[in-house]
């Protein structure tokens, strides 16, 4: 009996030690499952309600091309950016066709939503690994419920894929830098994700620059990571060289791509505030609340950076390094340097680059810093001294975001091409012709998408004036003859081969463009029968019949 009594505590103690990691894993799994569920709810909600707009139609048009045409678009330098996304979307559309799934807005946008959901998980893993569980949860929530992020989670473009890959790049490198050795599996994630992030969106290169600046700072600043980074410097340098080799083809074909950024204006010092105001104005009636939330986020970032990096902050960290959910980990200071670089370097670099001929200072490209901003917000909340204050701020922030989200969804639609194209399909008769202007702005593409997705017999014929013409071998310049859509001589020839024509106008670039369209309309009104029209604001479709 004595032996049995003495052994029982030892058994219980061993069981407790064995159960602790299991409980932690269960907690981690529950948190990640909750983040996935919330992200799926927000990213999939109303996914198919807004109409496909011009940029999305460009993605769809490229993804529908044969692989050799996609390759020509990339190698010719006409469409090198987002090549990885176009390739994935091509496979997704092919899979849908094989499974007889209609290419609806939901189906087309679903990959972007999935990438955004995974990006939320990676933001959490970054925060949990280096800032603590509580900070990670706050960061993931701030990222997931952000209207800026939701815009691209529900957009058939490459930005959510970019956010996923950039976040994986940072997680890969810093997870690889273990105190005792380099984890080559995570180092491989860093290299592969870093290279793919550039093929997903070229501006990801600025996030890589920020990562390089971070490594340089951590090698010289007196933090707990200095020796760790110095020991791993050969591997880090080799990783950046490997990424450089992998993205060399992209850099070569993109060498003249700056001209395609003419739509981005040259920046001024007020542009950053204007971008922030543009994001806030999406909420319209909730603008005041949005501004309050923005001010609170700015304060939290300041708290995080100040407390983690200043001498006063180093003295205060002693009581923060607890084992409860609100603690900041001992690696918080060097990682605060890293995340601050991630936030600041792309913004400053894109501004300075945009002072030259290549203008890249725009909110859609600055989205690359959102994970960093979210992580700093999480660290700022975790830095607060009282648990009740931290929890109160989280609850208040969650309520504010819930109040803002309905306003986001109400204003998420950018351009309505669906309703006018459905009108066209309903009024189409065999032999009718379609003319679109301004195809330099992509007017034809959203119309072509809806006609294709709905299985309509209406389509753009090769002889349509101003139509996009794709050379499958060199890709070339599909918009080269876009002005022919307004040429009376070209229209006369076209109408002679079609009993009726639909004249489609949309995305006019300026007042001069509007005047040119009105002149063409007046000519059509004078020479052909006007039979009807529809309009959704940005797009107007007019139906004309040939005179007898």
JOGIVEN-V377362 format. One line per field, one symbol per residue. phi: phi as a letter, one per 30 degrees, with the letter a starting at -180 (. if undefined). psi: psi as a letter, one per 30 degrees, with the letter a starting at -180 (. if undefined). Layout:
phi: ???
psi: ???
This chain:
phi: .ddddddddddddddddddedddddddddddddddddddddddcdiecdddeceddddeddddddeeddeddddddidbddieddddddeddddddddcicdddeddddeedddeddddddddddddddbcjddddddddddddcdddddecdcbdbcdddedddddddddedddddddcacdddddddeddddddddddadddeddddddddedddddcddcdcddddddceedddddddddeddceeddddcdcddddcddddddbdddddddddddddddhdcddddddddddddddddddddddcdeedddddedddccddcdcdddddddddddddedddddddddddddcdccbdbddddedcdededdddddddddddcdddddddddddddddddddeddddcddcbccdddddddddcdbejdcbbbbcddciedddddddddddidddaddedddiddbcddcciicdcecddddcdeddddddddcbdbbcccbahddaddddddddddddddddcbddclababjdbbbccbcddd
psi: eeeeeffeeeeeeeeeeefeeeeeeeeeeeeeeeeeeeeeeeffkgegekkkaeeeeeeeeeffllefeeeeeeffgeifkgeeeeeeeeeeeeeeeeghkkileeeefeeeeeeeeeeeeeeeeeeeeffleeeeeeeeeeeegkeeeeeffhkiageeeeeeeeeeeeeeefffileflkjfeeeeeeeeeeeeeefekeffeeeeeeeeeeeeefffkilffeeeeeegeeeeeeeeeeeeeegeeeeefgfgffffgffklkllffeeeeeeeeeefffcfgeeeeeeeeeeeeeeeeeeeeeffleeeeeffeffilglfglklfgeeefeeeeeeeeeeeeeeeeeeffafjjgilefeffffeeeeeeeeeeeeffkfkeeeeeeeeeeeeeeeefeeeeeefgfkekjfeeeeeeeeefkkkfllkkkkjffggeeeeeeeeeeefglfklklfgkkglkjkjfefebjfgehffffgjeeeeeeefffkflkjjkklhkeaeeeeeeeeeeeeeeefflkkflllkgdfkkkkkkkkk.
